[in-house]
Amino acid sequence: MNNWLRKNPAVRSVRVAAADLNGQPRGKRIPTRFADKALEDGTRFPFSVLNLDIWGEDIEGSPLVMDSGDKDGVLRATERGFMPMPWLENPTALLPIWMYHDDGRPFAGDPRHALNAVLKRFKAKGLTPVCAVELEFFLIDDSGRKLQVPPSPRSGKRRQAGDILSMRALDQFDNFFTELYDACEEMDIPADTAISEAGLGQFEINLMHCDDALRAADDAWLFKMLVKGLARKHGFAASFMAKPYPDYAGSGLHMHFSVLDEDGNNVFDNGGPEGTEVLRHAVAGCLEAMQGSGLIFAPHANSYDRIVPDAHAPTSVCWAYENRTSSIRIPSGNPKARRIEHRVAGGDVNPYLMLTAVLGAAIAGIEDAAQPTAPITGNAYSLDLPQIPGDWKTAIDLFETDPAVARIFPADLIRNLVMTKRQELRDMTELSSEEQVEIYLETV
């Protein structure tokens, strides 16, 4: 028996799960006594399972379904191995997996493989990206017809307004956050600072920077799963929806990254506040691919309610030093920590695809020694700048045709995601905004 399972004899069942294109965990439940087989030989399910729509339905006309006989792929364990699922009542283990063909080739439609392919381009140049993510989410009472903030377990009262960096807001849900941090320790997720945010019942937790971008994406994917599961254990919902409340700020998933050379030096650091030419090349790549990658940063119907002016989410293609109205921000501080903050993505993204889009754009800019436009100053919302796609259809069309996207993502993944999103776009038009919220609330 596997060492982890041997050390955790109370575990009675195992979940094996991979991320589909929407970031949904897809997999199986296996009795613990058969878990070694899944670890050694892998498990099997159809390639099409990683290409389902948000409802979990097959994609009409997909070549992965009827045209190919809906054939199986083999799913093998990632480097993470077994870990606990602390939000479940019974002791249970999770084994993250990713998909291959029988001949050992990575399945091009697996989002984790897409990120791994981009990281190989960094490695070929002797470079290693160092990544950290900031995840915003809402705690929500969804027991009635109207979404609202859960009552405080301490006072029984509901906070009816946003409360930025409020100690009181954090203390009201102290039991939840204490258990959340304990669970992150158990799952080896590097949760750092927590703050309250501008939305109703909105919070943000940062994950520590990591020199393994695959692991950083794993951490974000696992963290979202954990927060949603643990919230239900405490009697309310947690949601990474981009915009559950129309009159308050939405949730983002901001990404910070620097790049190290083979000697461990930050190639963005020139000792001053402006950063190096390599930083400018990476910025240029991110700007070039931003419009085409809009579908990655805003993948759902509700995502576009967040991308509006003056709502703490960027709407234009630009960069700046120490400016949170821009889509690309270069934070100030110690030059040794010089980095890029990519601020476009909503909390509802697939972390694997988001990191692929950002790092793939950055390495393309570095490969081309591209030069960015001049950094902006002042309020980006008031400037005449190229715009990030503001509607779902436009974002889908741009993702399908943009040459910058084709340099980042495999053609099969582009096709699969476009077919998925066009099916969702068609079906979402038949639903009310309330029905859409019900679908997205805990799914994304």
C-alpha positions in Angstrom: 0.0 0.0 0.0 1.1 3.6 -0.7 3.0 5.2 2.2 0.5 8.0 2.6 -2.4 5.7 2.8 -0.5 3.4 5.2 0.0 6.4 7.5 -3.7 7.4 7.2 -5.5 4.1 7.9 -8.8 5.8 8.7 -9.2 6.8 5.0 -11.9 4.5 3.5 -12.2 5.9 0.0 -10.2 7.8 -2.6 -11.3 10.4 -5.2 -9.2 10.5 -8.4 -9.9 13.8 -10.2 -8.6 15.9 -13.1 -9.6 19.4 -14.1 -11.8 19.8 -17.2 -11.7 23.0 -19.4 -14.0 24.8 -17.0 -11.8 23.8 -14.0 -14.4 21.3 -12.8 -13.0 18.3 -11.0 -14.0 15.1 -13.0 -13.2 11.7 -11.7 -14.2 8.6 -9.7 -14.5 7.3 -6.2 -12.4 4.2 -5.5 -12.3 2.0 -2.3 -9.0 2.5 -0.5 -7.9 -1.1 -1.0 -7.9 -0.6 -4.8 -6.1 2.8 -4.7 -2.7 1.4 -5.4 -3.9 0.2 -8.8 -5.0 3.7 -9.7 -1.6 5.0 -8.6 0.4 2.4 -10.5 -1.6 1.8 -13.6 -3.7 4.9 -13.8 -7.5 5.0 -14.3 -9.5 5.4 -17.5 -12.4 7.6 -18.7 -13.3 9.2 -22.0 -11.3 12.1 -23.4 -14.6 13.9 -23.8 -14.9 14.1 -20.0 -12.4 16.9 -19.9 -14.4 18.8 -22.5 -17.9 19.0 -20.9 -20.0 22.1 -20.6 -20.7 23.9 -17.3 -23.7 21.6 -16.8 -21.6 18.5 -17.3 -23.1 17.7 -20.7 -21.3 16.5 -23.8 -20.4 19.1 -26.5 -22.6 18.7 -29.5 -20.6 17.8 -32.6 -17.3 17.4 -30.7 -14.8 15.1 -32.4 -14.1 13.6 -28.9 -17.6 12.1 -28.6 -19.4 10.1 -31.4 -17.0 10.7 -34.3 -14.2 9.0 -32.3 -16.3 6.4 -30.6 -16.0 8.3 -27.3 -12.7 6.5 -26.7 -10.9 6.4 -23.3 -7.7 8.1 -22.3 -5.6 7.0 -19.4 -5.2 9.3 -16.4 -2.1 9.1 -14.2 -1.3 10.7 -10.9 0.3 14.1 -10.9 3.3 14.8 -8.7 1.1 15.9 -5.8 0.1 12.3 -4.7 -2.6 11.6 -2.1 -3.9 14.3 0.1 -6.9 14.6 2.5 -10.3 16.2 1.7 -10.9 17.9 5.1 -14.4 19.2 4.1 -15.9 15.7 3.9 -17.4 14.0 7.0 -15.6 10.7 6.4 -11.8 10.5 6.1 -11.2 10.6 2.4 -8.2 11.1 0.1 -7.9 13.0 -3.1 -5.5 11.9 -5.9 -5.1 14.6 -8.6 -4.6 13.1 -12.1 -4.0 14.2 -15.7 -4.8 12.6 -19.0 -2.6 10.8 -21.6 -3.0 8.7 -24.7 -2.3 5.0 -24.4 1.1 5.6 -26.1 2.2 8.0 -23.5 1.5 11.3 -25.3 -0.1 14.0 -23.2 -3.8 14.7 -24.2 -3.8 18.1 -25.8 -7.2 18.9 -24.3 -6.0 18.7 -20.7 -5.4 22.2 -19.3 -2.6 21.0 -17.0 -0.7 19.7 -20.0 -1.2 23.1 -21.8 0.6 24.8 -18.8 3.3 22.2 -18.8 4.1 22.8 -22.5 4.5 26.6 -21.8 6.8 25.8 -18.9 9.0 23.8 -21.2 9.5 26.9 -23.4 10.8 28.7 -20.3 13.1 25.8 -19.5 14.5 25.8 -23.0 15.8 29.4 -22.4 17.1 28.5 -18.9 14.3 30.4 -17.2 11.9 29.5 -14.4 8.7 31.5 -13.6 7.9 32.2 -10.0 4.2 32.6 -9.4 1.7 33.6 -6.7 -2.0 34.1 -6.9 -4.5 36.2 -5.0 -8.0 34.6 -4.8 -11.1 36.6 -4.0 -14.3 34.9 -3.0 -17.7 35.5 -1.3 -19.3 33.9 1.7 -23.0 33.7 0.9 -26.3 32.6 2.5 -28.1 31.1 -0.5 -30.9 29.5 1.6 -33.5 32.0 0.5 -34.6 33.4 -2.8 -32.2 36.3 -2.5 -28.4 36.0 -2.0 -27.2 37.7 1.2 -24.3 37.7 3.6 -24.4 34.8 6.1 -25.2 35.9 9.7 -22.1 36.2 11.8 -21.7 33.0 13.9 -20.6 35.4 16.7 -23.4 38.0 16.7 -26.1 36.5 14.6 -26.2 39.8 12.6 -25.6 40.3 8.8 -23.2 42.9 7.6 -25.1 44.8 4.9 -22.1 46.6 3.3 -18.6 45.9 2.0 -15.9 46.4 4.7 -12.4 46.7 3.2 -9.5 45.3 5.4 -11.9 45.0 8.3 -10.7 43.0 11.3 -14.3 42.7 12.5 -15.3 41.0 9.3 -12.6 38.5 9.6 -13.3 37.9 13.3 -17.0 37.2 12.6 -16.0 34.1 10.6 -13.0 33.2 12.7 -14.0 29.5 13.1 -14.3 29.1 9.3 -11.0 30.8 8.6 -9.2 28.9 11.3 -10.5 25.6 10.0 -9.6 26.8 6.4 -6.0 27.5 7.3 -5.7 24.2 9.2 -7.1 22.4 6.1 -4.6 24.2 3.8 -1.8 22.9 6.1 -3.2 19.4 5.7 -3.4 19.7 1.9 0.0 21.5 1.7 -1.6 24.6 0.1 0.5 27.7 1.0 -2.2 30.0 2.2 -0.8 33.3 3.4 -2.6 36.6 4.2 -6.4 36.9 4.5 -8.3 40.2 4.2 -11.9 41.4 3.8 -12.7 43.0 0.5 -15.1 45.6 -1.0 -18.0 43.3 -1.8 -20.7 41.9 0.5 -19.1 39.1 2.5 -16.1 39.2 0.2 -12.6 38.0 1.3 -9.2 37.5 -0.3 -6.5 35.0 0.5 -3.1 35.1 -1.0 -1.1 31.9 -1.8 2.6 32.2 -1.4 4.9 32.5 -4.4 6.2 29.2 -5.8 9.0 28.4 -8.4 6.9 25.5 -9.8 4.0 27.0 -11.8 2.3 23.6 -12.1 2.2 23.4 -8.4 0.9 27.0 -8.1 -2.0 26.2 -10.5 -2.6 23.0 -8.5 -2.7 25.0 -5.3 -5.3 27.5 -6.7 -7.5 24.7 -8.1 -7.4 22.7 -4.9 -7.9 25.9 -2.8 -11.1 26.7 -4.7 -12.4 23.2 -4.1 -11.5 23.3 -0.4 -13.1 26.7 0.2 -16.4 25.7 -1.4 -16.5 22.4 0.4 -15.6 23.8 3.8 -18.1 26.6 3.6 -21.0 24.1 3.2 -19.7 22.3 6.3 -20.2 25.6 8.1 -23.7 26.1 6.8 -23.2 28.7 4.0 -21.9 28.8 0.5 -18.6 30.1 -0.8 -18.4 31.4 -4.4 -15.7 32.4 -6.8 -18.3 33.9 -9.2 -17.0 37.0 -10.9 -20.0 39.1 -9.9 -22.8 37.6 -7.7 -24.0 41.1 -6.5 -24.6 43.6 -9.3 -24.0 46.7 -7.1 -20.7 45.6 -5.6 -17.3 44.8 -6.8 -16.7 41.4 -8.3 -14.0 38.8 -7.5 -10.7 38.6 -9.3 -7.8 36.1 -9.4 -4.7 38.2 -9.7 -1.4 36.6 -10.6 2.1 37.9 -9.7 5.1 36.5 -11.4 8.8 37.0 -11.8 11.3 34.9 -13.8 14.6 33.4 -12.5 17.7 32.5 -14.6 19.7 29.4 -14.1 21.7 31.0 -11.2 18.5 32.0 -9.4 18.6 35.7 -10.3 15.4 37.6 -11.0 15.7 38.6 -14.7 13.2 41.4 -14.1 15.5 43.2 -11.5 17.9 45.9 -12.7 18.3 47.3 -9.2 15.8 50.2 -9.8 12.1 50.7 -9.9 11.7 50.4 -13.7 12.9 46.8 -14.2 14.8 45.2 -17.0 14.3 45.0 -20.7 13.3 41.3 -20.1 10.4 42.6 -17.9 9.4 44.9 -20.8 9.5 42.0 -23.2 7.2 40.0 -20.9 4.8 42.9 -20.5 4.7 43.4 -24.3 3.8 39.7 -24.7 1.0 39.9 -22.1 -0.4 43.0 -23.8 -0.3 41.4 -27.3 -2.3 38.3 -26.2 -4.7 40.0 -23.8 -7.6 40.6 -26.1 -7.4 37.1 -27.6 -7.1 35.6 -24.2 -10.1 37.4 -22.8 -12.1 34.2 -22.9 -9.6 32.6 -20.5 -9.8 35.6 -18.1 -13.6 35.9 -18.4 -14.9 32.4 -19.3 -18.6 32.6 -18.3 -21.7 34.7 -18.9 -21.5 36.3 -15.5 -17.8 37.2 -16.0 -18.7 40.2 -18.2 -20.7 41.8 -15.4 -17.3 42.3 -13.7 -15.5 43.9 -16.6 -17.0 47.3 -16.4 -15.4 50.8 -15.7 -14.7 52.0 -12.2 -15.5 48.6 -10.6 -12.0 47.6 -9.5 -11.5 45.3 -12.5 -9.4 46.4 -15.5 -11.2 47.0 -18.8 -8.3 48.2 -21.1 -5.1 46.8 -22.5 -2.4 48.7 -20.8 0.4 48.6 -18.2 1.6 50.9 -15.5 3.9 51.2 -12.5 2.0 50.9 -9.2 -1.4 51.5 -10.7 -4.4 49.3 -9.9 -6.6 50.7 -12.7 -4.2 49.1 -15.3 -4.5 45.5 -16.5 -0.7 45.0 -16.0 0.7 46.5 -12.8 4.4 46.6 -11.9 4.4 46.8 -8.1 6.9 49.0 -6.2 9.1 47.7 -3.5 12.4 45.9 -3.2 14.0 45.5 -6.7 14.9 41.9 -5.9 11.2 41.2 -5.8 10.5 43.0 -9.1 7.5 41.3 -10.7 4.5 41.6 -13.0 1.0 41.6 -11.6 -1.7 40.4 -14.2 -5.0 41.8 -12.9 -7.5 40.8 -15.6 -8.8 37.3 -14.5 -12.0 36.9 -12.5 -12.3 34.5 -9.6 -14.3 32.1 -11.9 -11.4 31.1 -14.1 -9.7 27.7 -14.6 -6.3 28.3 -12.8 -4.5 26.1 -15.3 -5.7 27.9 -18.3 -5.2 31.3 -16.7 -1.5 30.6 -15.8 -1.0 29.2 -19.3 -2.4 32.3 -20.9 -0.3 34.7 -18.8 3.0 32.8 -18.9 2.5 31.7 -22.5 2.1 35.4 -23.5 5.1 36.4 -21.4 7.5 33.8 -22.9 6.3 34.8 -26.4 7.2 38.4 -25.6 10.6 37.3 -24.3 11.3 35.1 -27.3 10.5 38.0 -29.6 12.2 40.7 -27.6 9.0 42.6 -28.1 8.6 46.2 -26.9 5.4 47.3 -25.1 3.6 50.6 -25.5 4.5 53.3 -23.1 3.2 52.7 -19.5 0.2 54.8 -18.6 -0.2 57.2 -15.7 -3.5 58.2 -14.0 -6.9 56.6 -14.3 -7.0 53.9 -17.0 -10.8 54.1 -17.1 -10.6 57.7 -18.4 -8.1 57.1 -21.2 -8.7 56.1 -24.8 -7.1 52.6 -24.9 -7.7 49.3 -26.6 -10.4 47.4 -24.7 -10.5 43.9 -23.2 -13.5 42.1 -24.8 -16.6 43.2 -23.0 -19.0 40.5 -24.1 -18.8 36.7 -24.2 -19.4 36.2 -28.0 -16.6 38.6 -28.9 -14.2 36.9 -26.5 -15.0 33.5 -28.0 -14.5 34.7 -31.6 -11.2 36.4 -30.7 -9.9 33.3 -28.9 -10.6 31.2 -31.9 -8.8 33.5 -34.4 -6.0 35.4 -32.6 -2.5 34.4 -33.7 -1.2 35.2 -30.3 -3.5 32.6 -28.7 -2.3 30.0 -31.3 1.2 30.5 -30.0 0.1 29.6 -26.5 -2.5 26.9 -26.6 -2.7 23.7 -28.7 -5.1 23.8 -31.6 -7.2 21.0 -30.2 -7.7 22.8 -26.9 -8.6 26.0 -28.7 -11.2 24.1 -30.8 -12.6 22.2 -27.8 -12.9 25.4 -25.6 -14.6 27.4 -28.4 -17.1 24.6 -29.0 -17.8 24.4 -25.3 -18.3 28.1 -24.9 -20.5 28.5 -28.0 -22.8 25.7 -26.6 -22.9 27.4 -23.2 -23.6 30.8 -24.8 -26.5 29.4 -26.8 -28.0 27.7 -23.7 -27.5 30.5 -21.3 -29.6 32.9 -23.4 -32.6 30.8 -22.4 -32.1 31.4 -18.6 -32.9 34.3 -16.4 -30.1 36.0 -14.5 -31.3 34.3 -11.3 -31.0 30.9 -13.0 -27.6 31.7 -14.2 -26.5 32.6 -10.7 -27.8 29.3 -9.4 -25.7 27.5 -12.0 -22.5 29.4 -11.4 -22.7 30.0 -7.6 -20.6 27.0 -6.5 -19.7 25.5 -9.9 -17.0 28.0 -10.8 
